[in-house]
Amino acid sequence: MKKSFILGGLFAATTALTPAFAQDAGVTIVLGEEPDLVEPCMATRSNIGRIVLGNISETLTELDVRGDEGLKPRLAESWELVDDNTWRFNLRQGVTFSDGSSFDAEDVKHSFERAGSDQITCEISRYYEGISITPRVVDANTIDFTTEPAQPILPLLMSLLTIVPSETAIEFTREPVGTGPYVLSNWAPGQSITLERRADYWGDQPEVATATYVFRADPSVRAAMVAAGEADIAPSISAIDATTDMDVAYPNSETTYLRVDHSMAPLNDIRVREALNLAIDREAFVGTILSEGTELATAMTPPTTLGWNANVEPFGYDVDRAKELLAAAKADGVPVDTEILLVGRTANFPGATETYEAIQSMLSDAGFNVRLQMVEVAEHEQYYSKPYVQDQPILVGAQHDNSRGDPVFSMYFKYHSDGRQSGIADSKVDDLIDRATAATGEEREALWSELFAYLHDDVIADVLLFHMVGHARVGGDVDFTPTIATNSQLQLAEIGLK
């Protein structure tokens, strides 16, 4: 057996830090949502990723969001195209997991297969939906990934695959083992999570020795904790509270929207979906509940994304037209009076509850029968991903993060007929997604652009709302600048101590 397991010894060693050292090099981060899991393959969910991704678990590649380096090596030192359908990754040597075991190609193969297993539902696997990917170990330090169709940006897709040891069971874990610079040393449910720095990390040692995460749903409380010195960083506070020199605004890669399930009446009628869009006064949210600089959305991805279509315009606010559309649909027998459940995720973003309450009121004013239900993240998943709860028509309020510059990270699982979080089934959409995913250069850009326009103008697939602006509060004892990725990932190695 190639690996040894010394987890207990590691925890004993990391907790042996002297109190003064641990205190001097420690930070406290206050988040809005406590994770229900610390499972590496769920790290693309923001409340988990901010703790796990890049701290406990690492990926083969990493996108530089602070500079202009583009795609950088992490656990893979280099990669190359062997043939049109096969990418070869040359792995970093001398890397160990936090349990003391060695890292090699078998771990990468197992991590990919585990993430896609039907025995567990891993968030990461949704980004590989619609692509046949076969990993093959060449030797201990080399692995090939063969794809069908060809994937010109597969190395970028690998920036999401968190690597775990090959012995990791195909079930969710509460004790994650990774190659990152930190190890989970304590989790007190409902109170805090603590990470401690590894002395045997393969890379540069971060300045931060310990990080304690605490959880407060109220963004004003989070801001106040940093102001009072009870926390060092609140990566997400409300625009209303962002009034001091400790507060930093940053471009946010999240898109807020309502997912519409087209399979149930009355939402299967395009007039009803258009009425939903016209009934919401998006402009009224900007500078009030949401920050100045918030942009009205016309696509699931932000304007920095490849293929962004500037010719697509947001729906305007026209409640009278919305009422006319509902009346016309009703005259044709569409049951527009049916109660529609609007499900929002509590503390998903500052002002989430107030935002969904206002949307419910606007939809009601237009003649919709809408009931709002705010739920915690674990309960939200049953509405957000298939198989959906479908006992009545449902609008799912959610955010989607895409900071990686290509729509491939969004389009299949959000809009393809077989997509895990898709509310539609449209053959033209499926064809455009399939062709764009395999295309390169100008053809790829043009196909994505065509898809954005078709989804928004012709299908009216969902209710796109906002491209968000984030606000963080950073205490005076730390040096930290948030980025477009901060809402989904917060690497402790990027925090300096003053």
ZIMOSUL-V873799 format. One record per helix or strand of 2 or more residues. SS is the DSSP state (H for helix, E for strand). FROM is the first residue (numbers start at 1). TO is the last residue. If there is no record, write none. Layout:
ss=SS from=FROM to=TO
ss=SS from=FROM to=TO
//
This chain:
ss=H from=7 to=14
ss=H from=19 to=24
ss=E from=26 to=31
ss=H from=40 to=42
ss=H from=46 to=52
ss=E from=61 to=63
ss=E from=71 to=73
ss=E from=76 to=83
ss=E from=86 to=91
ss=H from=105 to=115
ss=H from=124 to=128
ss=E from=132 to=139
ss=E from=142 to=148
ss=H from=154 to=160
ss=E from=182 to=188
ss=E from=192 to=197
ss=E from=210 to=215
ss=H from=219 to=227
ss=E from=233 to=234
ss=E from=247 to=260
ss=H from=270 to=278
ss=H from=282 to=285
ss=E from=295 to=296
ss=H from=319 to=331
ss=E from=340 to=345
ss=H from=352 to=365
ss=E from=370 to=375
ss=H from=377 to=384
ss=E from=394 to=401
ss=H from=407 to=409
ss=H from=411 to=415
ss=H from=427 to=438
ss=H from=441 to=459
ss=E from=463 to=474
ss=E from=478 to=479
ss=H from=492 to=494
ss=E from=496 to=497
//
